[in-house]
Amino acid sequence: MQLVPVFGFRVLMPAFGSRVPVPAFGSRVTTSNSDVGMRIALITLSCFAIATASAAETPHPPFPEFSLPLIDGSARPLQRSQLAGKVTYVDFWASWCVPCRASFPWLDGMYRKYQDRGFRVIAINKDQEPAEIERFLKRYPVSFALTTDPLDSLAKSLRVTVMPTAYLIDRQGMIRVVHRGFRSEDMAKLEHEILSLLEQP
């Protein structure tokens, strides 16, 4: 027998190359209480080790680097570094997205309500035709930042497949919430999540 490290623990196991007796087919195997206890202990230890290793992983991944042009072209491209110290709601949207017709007015309300506390909203458009964007914004005007991702690189890196898809990012630039789709019953929960992050340093 030898001690083998398993997820940071040392577990007693048969040495490599050693012969472990195997009972003959049909024979009765007797197991003592101490054997059963040892097996339960090893299973429990393994489960605990796996859980500990999972907990040690980064729970909140950083939002990817980006440099995105604003739709109106009025300023330099928006970059992730400009979000430092802010709680940011990054929203992927499109003019053909039906739920976006409800999310945009709500998002604009949240932005106006909490911008003085360090809250920002960035909406990244997925349309191919500028005319479609213009028609949508005439119907649903907003005051937060509107950008495009011409190569669709950011959406691909995040594997965005649903419109809208939103990422709530904390002041350290870490993704804290991912929300796909939008329904009126989501509003209270999303506002609570925004407030929770705004209250954190």
C-alpha positions as CSV (number, residue, x, y, z in Angstrom):
1,M,0.0,0.0,0.0
2,Q,1.1,3.6,-0.6
3,L,-0.2,7.1,0.1
4,V,-1.3,8.8,-3.2
5,P,-2.2,12.5,-3.4
6,V,-5.8,13.0,-4.6
7,F,-7.1,16.6,-5.0
8,G,-4.6,17.8,-2.3
9,F,-5.3,14.9,0.1
10,R,-3.2,11.8,0.7
11,V,-5.2,8.6,0.2
12,L,-3.9,5.0,1.1
13,M,-4.1,2.9,-2.1
14,P,-2.4,-0.3,-3.4
15,A,1.0,0.3,-4.8
16,F,1.4,0.4,-8.5
17,G,2.1,-3.1,-9.9
18,S,1.0,-4.8,-6.7
19,R,-1.4,-7.8,-7.0
20,V,-4.8,-7.3,-5.5
21,P,-6.6,-10.5,-4.6
22,V,-9.8,-11.0,-6.6
23,P,-12.4,-13.4,-5.2
24,A,-13.2,-16.4,-7.5
25,F,-16.4,-16.2,-9.4
26,G,-19.3,-17.5,-7.4
27,S,-17.5,-17.3,-4.1
28,R,-19.0,-15.4,-1.1
29,V,-17.2,-12.2,-0.2
30,T,-17.4,-11.3,3.4
31,T,-16.9,-7.6,4.3
32,S,-16.1,-6.5,7.8
33,N,-17.6,-3.4,9.4
34,S,-14.2,-1.8,9.3
35,D,-13.9,-2.4,5.5
36,V,-17.4,-0.8,4.9
37,G,-16.4,2.1,7.1
38,M,-13.1,2.6,5.2
39,R,-15.0,2.5,1.8
40,I,-17.5,5.1,3.0
41,A,-14.7,7.3,4.3
42,L,-12.9,7.1,1.0
43,I,-16.0,8.0,-1.0
44,T,-16.8,10.9,1.3
45,L,-13.2,12.1,1.1
46,S,-13.2,12.0,-2.7
47,C,-16.5,13.9,-2.9
48,F,-15.3,16.5,-0.5
49,A,-12.0,16.9,-2.4
50,I,-13.9,17.4,-5.7
51,A,-16.2,20.0,-4.2
52,T,-13.2,21.8,-2.7
53,A,-11.4,21.8,-6.0
54,S,-14.5,23.2,-7.7
55,A,-14.9,25.9,-5.1
56,A,-11.2,26.9,-5.6
57,E,-11.9,27.7,-9.3
58,T,-12.6,31.4,-10.3
59,P,-16.4,31.8,-9.7
60,H,-16.7,35.0,-11.7
61,P,-14.7,35.2,-15.0
62,P,-13.6,38.6,-16.3
63,F,-15.5,40.1,-19.2
64,P,-13.4,39.9,-22.4
65,E,-11.4,42.8,-23.7
66,F,-13.2,44.8,-26.4
67,S,-13.0,48.0,-28.5
68,L,-16.3,48.8,-30.1
69,P,-17.4,51.8,-32.2
70,L,-20.3,53.8,-31.0
71,I,-23.3,53.7,-33.4
72,D,-23.4,57.5,-33.8
73,G,-19.7,57.7,-34.3
74,S,-19.5,60.7,-31.9
75,A,-16.6,59.5,-29.8
76,R,-13.6,57.1,-29.8
77,P,-14.3,53.4,-29.6
78,L,-15.6,52.2,-26.3
79,Q,-13.1,49.9,-24.5
80,R,-13.4,47.7,-21.4
81,S,-10.8,49.8,-19.5
82,Q,-13.4,52.6,-19.5
83,L,-15.7,50.5,-17.3
84,A,-13.2,50.2,-14.4
85,G,-15.0,51.0,-11.1
86,K,-18.4,50.9,-12.7
87,V,-21.3,48.3,-12.5
88,T,-22.1,47.7,-16.1
89,Y,-25.0,46.0,-17.9
90,V,-23.8,44.8,-21.3
91,D,-26.8,44.0,-23.5
92,F,-26.6,42.3,-26.9
93,W,-29.7,43.3,-29.0
94,A,-31.1,43.5,-32.5
95,S,-33.9,45.4,-34.2
96,W,-35.8,42.2,-35.0
97,C,-35.7,41.1,-31.3
98,V,-39.2,41.4,-29.9
99,P,-38.2,41.3,-26.2
100,C,-35.8,44.1,-26.9
101,R,-38.9,46.4,-27.4
102,A,-39.6,45.9,-23.7
103,S,-36.0,45.7,-22.4
104,F,-34.8,49.0,-24.0
105,P,-37.3,51.3,-22.2
106,W,-36.7,49.5,-18.9
107,L,-32.9,49.6,-19.3
108,D,-33.0,53.3,-20.0
109,G,-35.0,53.8,-16.8
110,M,-32.4,51.9,-14.8
111,Y,-29.6,53.9,-16.4
112,R,-31.2,57.2,-15.6
113,K,-32.1,56.1,-12.1
114,Y,-28.6,54.7,-11.1
115,Q,-26.0,56.4,-13.3
116,D,-25.1,58.7,-10.5
117,R,-24.2,55.7,-8.4
118,G,-21.8,54.3,-11.0
119,F,-24.1,52.3,-13.2
120,R,-23.6,52.0,-16.9
121,V,-25.4,50.4,-19.8
122,I,-23.8,49.3,-23.1
123,A,-26.0,47.9,-25.8
124,I,-24.2,46.0,-28.6
125,N,-26.2,45.8,-31.8
126,K,-26.3,42.7,-34.0
127,D,-27.9,44.1,-37.1
128,Q,-26.3,44.2,-40.5
129,E,-28.3,47.2,-41.9
130,P,-27.9,50.6,-40.3
131,A,-31.3,51.6,-41.5
132,E,-32.8,48.8,-39.3
133,I,-31.0,50.2,-36.2
134,E,-32.2,53.7,-37.0
135,R,-35.8,52.7,-37.3
136,F,-35.7,50.8,-34.0
137,L,-34.1,53.7,-32.1
138,K,-36.6,56.2,-33.4
139,R,-39.3,54.1,-31.8
140,Y,-37.3,53.2,-28.6
141,P,-34.9,56.1,-28.0
142,V,-32.4,55.6,-25.1
143,S,-29.7,57.7,-23.4
144,F,-27.1,55.0,-22.7
145,A,-24.2,53.9,-24.9
146,L,-25.0,52.1,-28.2
147,T,-22.2,50.2,-30.0
148,T,-21.8,47.8,-32.8
149,D,-19.5,44.7,-33.2
150,P,-18.8,44.7,-36.9
151,L,-16.9,41.4,-36.9
152,D,-19.3,39.8,-34.3
153,S,-16.1,38.8,-32.4
154,L,-17.3,39.6,-28.9
155,A,-20.6,37.8,-29.3
156,K,-18.8,34.8,-30.7
157,S,-16.3,34.7,-27.8
158,L,-19.2,34.8,-25.3
159,R,-21.3,32.3,-27.4
160,V,-24.3,34.6,-27.6
161,T,-27.2,32.8,-29.2
162,V,-30.3,34.5,-27.7
163,M,-31.5,38.0,-28.1
164,P,-31.3,39.8,-25.9
165,T,-28.5,38.4,-23.8
166,A,-27.1,40.5,-21.0
167,Y,-24.0,40.4,-18.8
168,L,-24.0,42.2,-15.5
169,I,-20.4,43.1,-14.6
170,D,-19.1,44.3,-11.2
171,R,-16.7,47.1,-10.5
172,Q,-13.7,44.8,-10.9
173,G,-14.8,43.8,-14.4
174,M,-16.0,40.3,-13.5
175,I,-19.2,38.8,-14.9
176,R,-21.6,38.3,-12.0
177,V,-24.9,37.6,-13.9
178,V,-25.8,36.3,-17.3
179,H,-29.4,36.8,-18.3
180,R,-30.9,35.4,-21.6
181,G,-34.1,36.8,-22.9
182,F,-36.3,39.4,-21.2
183,R,-39.7,39.3,-19.6
184,S,-41.6,41.8,-17.5
185,E,-41.4,39.5,-14.5
186,D,-37.6,39.7,-14.7
187,M,-37.5,43.4,-14.0
188,A,-37.6,43.3,-10.2
189,K,-35.0,40.6,-10.0
190,L,-32.6,42.3,-12.4
191,E,-32.9,45.6,-10.5
192,H,-32.2,43.8,-7.2
193,E,-29.0,42.3,-8.8
194,I,-27.9,45.8,-10.1
195,L,-28.5,47.3,-6.6
196,S,-26.6,44.5,-4.9
197,L,-23.5,45.2,-7.0
198,L,-23.8,48.9,-6.7
199,E,-23.6,48.5,-2.9
200,Q,-20.4,46.6,-3.2
201,P,-17.0,48.4,-3.3
